[in-house]
Amino acid sequence: ELMPKPEEPKVSLQVGVFPKLSEAMRAKRRIESKLNLTVEIVQQWDYYRVLVTGFYTIQETYKYYPEIVGLGYDEILLIDESDK
């Protein structure tokens, strides 16, 4: 049986963690312009995490892995907050 979609997207992909905001901004601009995805930068301690957001299911993220890796970001971390 199909689960109803949650009201808001709870799944995101962390595509990189950078020590400099300028590096995170570059990644954000690159992913947004090339893949037309929503990207957020989250500061955590002295680092900037670049997150591609807006996914409702883990399955939705799969098709973007090769594209993100193709841009040079090969340490992708799946973040699923739907169980919180």
Secondary structure, 3 states (H helix, E strand, C coil): CCCCCCCCCCEEEEEEEECCHHHHHHHHHHHHHHHCCEEEEEEECCEEEEEEEEECCHHHHHHHHHHHHHCCCCCCEEEECCCC
